[in-house]
Amino acid sequence: MLQPRERHRADLARTLRLAKAFRLERTRPEYFYELLARDTVAQLARYADLSGATALDVGAGPGFFTRELRRAGARCAGVDLDLAEITAHGPPPEGFVVGSALHLPFGTGVVDVCFSSNVLEHVPSPWRMAEEMVRVTRPGGLIYLAFTNWLSPWGGHETSPWHYLGGERAARRYERRHGRPPKNRYGRTLHKVSVADALAWARRNPKVRVLDALPRYAPSWAKGIVRIPAVREVLTWNLALVLRKTA
Ligand SMILES: C[S@@+](CC[C@H](N)C(=O)[O-])C[C@H]1O[C@@H](n2cnc3c(N)ncnc32)[C@H](O)[C@@H]1O
């Protein structure tokens, strides 16, 4: 079994490895997402013992992270709203649930670890989703919530970097060039979420304590970026919030 607790090294080589793999996201998605899931679960395992833990992967898509959480020893369920996403790479892992991150179909305090990768920016009410993740986590449990913030160089997803000129404009430009609208449509399936708002939500939430706020893919020495207003919105790229449920 993977023992990521000792293995995760957030050095520059790892950042370059992820960046190189990302170039294959379209042509070899399985390769990229399996690598990212391995890396992310190893990162998560620095904060929680996953062996035997009950986990939930919110907005799980085809389940790359669910599978990796299981490989790390967790009993993990996945939930996603969109059946097409769930089955995009073949049958989903067993125990998948179709449901909304905004109304998680799970009881209160039932999981040890509530996990989500790159979903928050796709829901119209991000803080409602975040509150739902807190709700289903048991007191003392861990919440790992990672997302691409809007002013990240990848904030507009496939319309990047033109989102810096406006989300609608970027979508129109994409459609002109590709003859079809982007999959991630600004204002419908892609929304503006900032690093500042995420930190403010977490810090003023009495039900959680912030254990860490990381530029997810960056080397550990670049962690201080998230403390610099404005600069953090561009350089963080993808924020990973690690929270402990207190009550
Ligand atoms: C960019 S994909 C990320 C999938 C997966 N977490 C990953 O990183 O590979 C965003 C996912 O969020 C899901 N999603 C969007 N809105 C949702 C909602 N309200 N409830 C549950 N899932 C949602 C989409 O169906 C999609 O699978």
The ligand as a Tripos MOL2 file, in Angstrom:
@<TRIPOS>MOLECULE
LIG
   27    29     1     0     0
SMALL
NO_CHARGES

@<TRIPOS>ATOM
      1 C1        -13.0800   19.8510  -13.3940 C.3       1 LIG1
      2 S1        -14.0830   18.5210  -12.9370 S.3       1 LIG1
      3 C2        -13.1510   17.8270  -11.5860 C.3       1 LIG1
      4 C3        -13.3900   16.3640  -11.4280 C.3       1 LIG1
      5 C4        -12.4790   15.6870  -10.4030 C.3       1 LIG1
      6 N1        -12.6600   16.2370   -9.0760 N.3       1 LIG1
      7 C5        -11.0570   15.8240  -10.8350 C.2       1 LIG1
      8 O1        -10.3460   16.7110  -10.3390 O.co2     1 LIG1
      9 O2        -10.6600   15.0410  -11.7150 O.co2     1 LIG1
     10 C6        -15.4290   19.2900  -12.0910 C.3       1 LIG1
     11 C7        -16.4540   18.2890  -11.6330 C.3       1 LIG1
     12 O3        -17.4030   18.9420  -10.7940 O.3       1 LIG1
     13 C8        -18.6620   18.3660  -11.0540 C.3       1 LIG1
     14 N2        -19.7040   19.2650  -10.5780 N.ar      1 LIG1
     15 C9        -20.0370   20.4860  -11.0370 C.ar      1 LIG1
     16 N3        -21.0470   20.9940  -10.3320 N.ar      1 LIG1
     17 C10       -21.3570   20.0830   -9.3770 C.ar      1 LIG1
     18 C11       -22.3130   20.0230   -8.3260 C.ar      1 LIG1
     19 N4        -23.1660   21.0310   -8.0950 N.pl3     1 LIG1
     20 N5        -22.3440   18.9280   -7.5540 N.ar      1 LIG1
     21 C12       -21.4890   17.8900   -7.7670 C.ar      1 LIG1
     22 N6        -20.5610   17.8960   -8.7390 N.ar      1 LIG1
     23 C13       -20.5020   18.9700   -9.5360 C.ar      1 LIG1
     24 C14       -18.6540   18.1800  -12.5570 C.3       1 LIG1
     25 O4        -19.6570   17.2810  -12.9750 O.3       1 LIG1
     26 C15       -17.2470   17.6770  -12.7730 C.3       1 LIG1
     27 O5        -17.1710   16.2820  -12.6920 O.3       1 LIG1
@<TRIPOS>BOND
     1     1     2 1
     2     2     3 1
     3     2    10 1
     4     3     4 1
     5     4     5 1
     6     5     6 1
     7     5     7 1
     8     7     8 2
     9     7     9 1
    10    10    11 1
    11    11    12 1
    12    11    26 1
    13    12    13 1
    14    13    14 1
    15    13    24 1
    16    14    15 ar
    17    14    23 ar
    18    15    16 ar
    19    16    17 ar
    20    17    18 ar
    21    17    23 ar
    22    18    19 1
    23    18    20 ar
    24    20    21 ar
    25    21    22 ar
    26    22    23 ar
    27    24    25 1
    28    24    26 1
    29    26    27 1
@<TRIPOS>SUBSTRUCTURE
     1 LIG1         1 GROUP 0 **** ****
